[in-house]
């Protein structure tokens, strides 16, 4: 039997695209949460700074976990 010609792997492409968007989206969420909490509570700029750092940390952790999973899946035959 002849094998089907392989086209682009859209599932893998979607996974890699989501990895690339993890860090900026986490930082943006932290920034916006901090900004709005600062406006609401009047604590300028402290919550903005705290939530931005938390967003960066969360994004890096998510990015590293996804890369570790992707590299592990890549080595499987």
C-alpha positions in Angstrom: 0.0 0.0 0.0 1.2 3.5 -0.8 1.6 5.9 2.1 -0.3 9.1 2.0 1.8 12.1 1.3 2.5 14.0 4.4 1.3 17.6 4.6 2.1 20.1 7.3 1.6 19.0 10.8 -0.9 21.6 12.0 -1.2 20.3 15.5 2.5 20.6 16.1 2.5 24.1 14.5 -0.4 25.2 16.9 1.5 23.8 19.9 4.7 25.7 18.9 2.7 28.9 18.3 1.1 28.7 21.7 4.6 28.3 23.3 5.7 31.5 21.6 2.7 33.4 23.0 2.9 32.2 26.6 5.5 34.6 27.9 4.1 37.8 26.4 0.5 37.0 27.3 1.5 36.2 31.0 3.3 39.5 31.2 0.3 41.4 29.7 -2.1 39.8 32.1 0.1 40.7 35.1 0.5 44.3 33.8 -3.2 44.8 33.3 -4.2 43.3 36.6 -1.6 45.4 38.5 -2.6 48.5 36.6 -6.3 48.2 37.4 -5.8 47.1 41.0 -3.5 50.2 41.4 -6.2 52.5 40.0 -8.9 50.9 42.2 -6.9 50.8 45.4 -4.8 53.9 44.8 -1.5 52.1 45.5 0.5 53.4 42.5 2.9 51.8 41.3 3.3 49.0 43.8 0.7 46.5 42.6 1.7 47.1 39.0 5.3 46.2 39.8 4.3 43.2 41.9 1.9 41.7 39.3 4.3 42.4 36.4 7.0 40.4 38.2 4.5 37.7 39.0 3.5 37.6 35.3 7.1 37.3 34.2 7.7 34.5 36.6 4.5 32.7 35.6 5.3 33.1 32.0 8.8 31.8 32.4 7.6 28.8 34.4 5.0 28.0 31.8 7.4 28.4 28.9 10.0 26.1 30.5 7.4 23.4 31.2 6.1 23.6 27.6 9.6 23.5 26.2 10.5 20.5 28.4 7.4 18.7 27.3 8.0 19.5 23.6 11.6 18.3 23.8 10.6 15.1 25.6 7.9 14.5 22.9 10.5 15.2 20.2 12.8 12.4 21.3 10.1 9.8 21.1 10.3 7.6 18.0 
